[in-house]
Amino acid sequence: MTGSTSLNKALPRYIAVEGPIGVGKTSLTRRLAETFNYDLLLEKAEDNPFLERFYQDPRRHALSTQLFFLFQRTQQLQELRQEDMFEPVRVADFLIDKDRLFAQQNLDQDEYELYLNVYKHLTIDAPIPDLVIYLQSPIEVLLERIQKRGIAAEQLIERDYLENLNSAYTEFFHYYSDTKLLIVNNAEIDLLGNEDDYQQLVDYIVAMPGGTHYFNPRPSLL
């Protein structure tokens, strides 16, 4: 579970983990759900029939890919909103706001205006997490992790695209203030394979006050 950490303190009831492709957000989300005994709310990228086509021909398939993800994510959040009366606890591997980051990167101006119109109508009631965890890693680390996990479609991702996306995430979270934000330097620590690294993060989450905070630990020597 969590070693010496007491989970009796007031924990955020809805946590969203975010970051660019390859940063490890889904893996961390799964582990946090197990630690805190929370339900999982996961993106289902594999269900998007346009995604592989987008990686092969981004200009042609950007709008269909983006709209599918938007509809999918808002449906998940609407279901979460409907269950609020039961006081669910959740950890998700996406923040609906990030959908716009990808749209800005992938769509031309006319497509983006159409997308924004749909976005505003669909997300008006989207619940806001109690805590957002933003995982950061440099491009070389992201590319290495993408290659290592071996998802065929992701091998088509170009370095320039990933660099632009990483910069968009950095800028977005620099100004983010909707809820508590924990920015985690995920470049050298191992939140999956190293128990000490992971335990440091859990301890920080449990004790974290409001506002924006930075988690930049030294990697454990294991």
N, C-alpha and C positions, 0 to 999 in steps of 0.2 A: 504494500500500500504506500505509505508515505513516511516511513521511518519515524523520526521523533516529532514530525509536524502534527499539530492538533488541528483536526478539521472541524472542530466545534465552533470556530470563529465564523463570523458572517462572511460567507463566500458569495461571489457573484453568481446569480442564478442563471444567467445567460451569457456565455462567453463566445466570442468569435475570434478565430485564429486566421490571420491574413498574411499575405506575402506573395512574391512573384513565383512563376512556375519553377519547380525544382527546389524550393526553399524548405520543404518538409512540413507544410501546414497540416496536411491530412494525417500524417503519422503522429504528429504532436496532438492533434485533436483526439484521435483514438486513445492515446495514452492518458490524456487528461480526463476523458470520459470514464475510463476504467478507474483511475485514481479517486475521482470525486463521486463515482457512481452516478454519472450524468447520462442522459440520453444523447445519442449522436444525431446531428443534422449535417449530412454530407452532400457536397456537390456530386453530381452523377455525370461527369464529363463523358463517360463511355456511352451514355444514352443519347448524346447529341449526334445525329446522323450526318451533320454538316462539318464536324470538327476536322476529320482527316482530310476532307476536301479543302477546308480552309488552309490547312498547313501546306497543301500541295499548290493551291492557287488562291492566295489571300484576297486579292482584289475582287475576284469573282464571287467568293462565298462568304465574305465578311458579314454582310447584313443578315443573312439567314442564320449564320452561326451565332451572332450576337443576340438576335431576337429569340432564338430557341433558349439560350441560356437565361435571358431575362424572364421569359415566361416560366421556365422551370424553377428559378430561384424565388420568384415572387409567389408562386403556388406553394412552395415549401414554407415560406414565411407566413402566408395567409393561414395555412393549417396550424402553424405555431400560435398565431394570434387567436385562433378559434379555441385553442386549448388553454388559454391564459387562466380561465376560471379554475382549472385544476392545478394551478401553480407548478407548471413543469420546470425542470431544470435541464438545461441543454448546453452542449458545446458544439459549435458549428465550424466548418472549415471554410467559411466564406462570410463576407460582409457585403450586403447588397450594394452599398455605395461603390464598391470596386468595379461593379459592372460598367460604370461610366468610364473608368480608366481604360478598359479594353476597347470600349466603343470609340473613345477619342483616338486611340492608336490605330484602329482598324478601319474606320469608316471615313468616307469623304464627307464634305460639308453638308450636302443635301441629305445624305443617308443619316448623318449624325443628328440633324434637325428632326427628321422623322423619328429616329430612335428616342430622342429626348421627349418628344411628345408622348410616345407610348410609355416611357419610363415614368414620367410624372403622374400619369393616370394609374399605373399599376402599383407604385410604391408609396402611395400617400399614407397608408396605414401600417407600413412595415415597422415591426418592433425594433427598438434600439437595444443593443447588448448592454449589459452592466459593465463588461470589460472587453476591450479589443486587444489582442496580442498580435503585434506586427513583427514578423520574422524578417530580418535583414541578412543578406549574404552578397558578396561581390560576384561579378559575372562569372569569373573562372570557376568558383565553387558551384554556382547554379548549373553551368554547362556540364561540369563533371558529374553532378548528381543526376541530371537528366539523362546523360549517356549511360550511367551506371544502372538506372532502373529500367532502361531498355524498352520503353513504350514506343512502338514503331512510329506512330504519327508524330510524337514529340521530337524524334530525331531529325525532322525536317525544319525545326525551329532555327531561324537564322540568328546569328550573334547580334546584329544590329537591332532586330526586333526585341530581343530580350534586354538589351541595354536601354532602349527607349522605354520599355515597360518598367524596368527597375527604377529608372529616373522618375517616371510618373508616380510610382508608389512612394518614393522618397518625398516628393513634393506634396503629394496628397496628405500623408501623415504628418508632415511638418506643420500643417495648418489644422489638423483634425482636433476637434474639441467637443464632439457630441457626447462622449462618455469617457470613462477611465481608459487610458491607453498605456500599454506596456510595450516599449520598443526593445526587441531582443536581438543582440548581435549573435547570429547563429552560424558564423563562419567557422569557428574553431572548436566549438563545443559539440558534444554528441548527446542530444536529448533522447535518443532512442537506445543507444548501446551503452551509455555510461550512466550508472545509477546516481553517482554524485552530482553530475551536471544536471540531471533531471530534478533531483531533490532540491538543489539550490533554487531552481525556477519555481517549483511548487511552494517552497517556503516563502519566496518573494511574493507570489500571487496571494497567498493567505494573509500576509502582513501588509499588503500594498494599500495605501490610502488613495484618495481621489486625485485626479489630475493626470499629467503625463509623466512617465518615469522610464528610465533606461536601465536595461539589464545587460551588463557587459562583463560577465565573469571570466576569470581565467579558467582554461580547460583543466579538468582533473587529470592527474598523472596516473592513468591506469592502462 
